[in-house]
């Protein structure tokens, strides 16, 4: 995504609205995107650099292991900031939600570039990508959204789940409950369960 902005800048076509659109998509400030562009012009690198920050301590890891968790899920906000970097440094697997939107594809490219940067600069083992979850699907699609939906399925990452737009999900969130707690008979609750099975978080025999 930074590379595309850089191309526009060099062609004299870059405007503030392009920078604002990228900033809103990846969840950073407009100033941060301008800084990325400045760094790209100086270094020739079109992906953001690795930021330093907090790490998960051995004590926290010991507590997690002592409680016998099968999986520890960390839900990151859609922003390439220090918290996302730290989660990626410790994650063994990633599951990536995307919307049916062109900016989601561009943000995904930026995220994968950030993972590559972390792997290169820290020499960690790259986390295994369990796949994409296409989220908040609102059918029927327009011709544009159908094209984006098809493009998501053509990416070199498996689509492990498709979750439709449902008010029950928002209602469950407002009550501080999972969708399975809020309305276990809802179709979207079954879809989330199927997603967990397909992604490998639950065995197929789980009820």
N, C-alpha and C positions, 0 to 999 in steps of 0.2 A: 504494500500500500504506500509506503514511503517512497519506494522506487517510482511509482506512478506520479506522485506529487512532484518528485524531482524532475521527471521527464517534462511535466507541464511547466515547471519553473524554468527549465532550460529553453523551452520553446516559447517562453513569454506568455503562457496561457494560464498560469496559476493565479487564483484569486482567493480572497479570504474565505469565501463560501466553501471552497474545496477543503481547506484546512479545518474549518468548523465541522464539516461533514465527517471527516476522518476522526476528529477529536470526539465527537458524539458517538460514533460507532464503536470505538475501542475504549471509551470511558476515561479519557484523559483530558487535561486542559488544552485549550488552543495553544497556549504558550509552550506546552510540552511538544506538540507536533511541530511548531516552528523550530524548537531546539533540535528535534530529530532531523529536520531538514538541514539545519546549519551543520550538524555533525556529519550528515551524509555528504554534504558539499566538501567538507574538509578531509574526511577519511575515506570516502568512496563506498562506505558501508551503508546499505539501505535498510538494515534492521536495527532496532534500538539496542543499545548496549546493555549488558547485565548490570543491574543495580544491586548495591550491597544493602543488607538489612538483617532482620532477626532470623534466627534459625531455631528449629525444634531441638530442645535440649535432650540429652540422654535420659534425664529423669522423666520427662514427659513420655518418651518412647517406652521406658520401662513400665510406667503406669498403664499405658495402653496395652502392652503385651501381658501384663499381670491380670488385666480384666478380661482377657480372652476374646478380644474382638476378632471377627473374621475379616471385616473390612472397616477402615476408617475413611469416611467420605468427607471431603472438604469442598464446600460449594464456594467457588471464587466468583467475585463480581466480574462483569465483562470489561476488565481494564488490565492493560499490561503494566502493572505497577509492582512495587516491591513485594506486596503480599503474594501476588501471583508467581513471581520469581521464586520465592521461598517454598511455596507449595510444589512447584515444578521440580525444585531441587530435591525434594524428599519423596515425591510421588513415584510409585512403581507403575501405576496405570493412570490413564486419563480417559474421561468420557466427555465428549464435547457437544453441548447443545447448540443448535443453530436454528435461526428462523428462516422462513422462506423469503429471503431478501438478498439482493445483490451485495449489500454491504456485509452481510454475514459471511459470504464467500471471501471477500477481501480481508475481513477481520480474521478469518480462519488462516489465510495465507500468512498474515502478520504473526499470529500465534505460533504457527509451525516454524516460522523464521526465528521467533524468540526461543523456542525449544532448541533449535539447532545452535543458536548462539550460546545458550547455557551449556549444552553438551560440549561444544568446542572450547569454551573458555574455562569451564570447571572440570572437564574430563569425567563427568558423571555418566552413568549408564542412561541412555535415553529411556524415558517412561514408555511403556507399552500403551498404544492407543487402542482402547477397546472398541471405539467407533464413534459415529455421530448419532445424535438424537435430533431429529427434525421436530421442532417444538412449535406450539401454537398454530397448528395447521387450520386454516379457515377456508373450507371449500364452499362453493365452487371457486376454482382459481380463475383469475384473469389470464390472458395469453402470456403476459409478462411473468406472472408468478408461476405459471406452469413451466415456463422455460427455466426459471431459477430452480424450481423443484427438481426438474430433470437433471439440471447441472449438478445439484448436490448429490444425486445418485450416481453421477459419473465420476465423482472425485475418487482418488485412490485410497479411500477410507471406507470401511463398511458402515452402512446405515443399520443400526441395531434397534431402532425404535422410531415410530412416528406417533406423536402425541397431538391430538386435536385441541383446538381452542375450546375450553369448557369453563363456565362460570363456577362450577363446583371446585375447581382447583384454587381459584382466588378466594372462595368462601372458606375452604379448608385452611388456607394460609392465614386468613384473618382471625381464625379461631385458634391458631397455633397448633394445628393438627395435620397429619399426613392425609392424603386423599383416602387412603385405606381405612383410617380411623374415622374420618368424617362421613364417608359414604362408601362402604366396602362393596356395595352392589353396583356402583356407577361403572359405566363402560371404561372410563378413563382409568379407574382403579385397576381393572383387569389389564389394561394396556401397560400401566407402569409395572405391574407384576411380570408381564410377559417380557418387558424391556429388561428387567433385572435378571431374568433367566437367560435371555439371549446374550446379554453382556457378560454373563458368567458370575454374577453376584449371588444368585440363588440356584440351587439344584433344580432340575426339571421336575423332580418328584415333590417339590414343595407345594403345599396347598395354598 
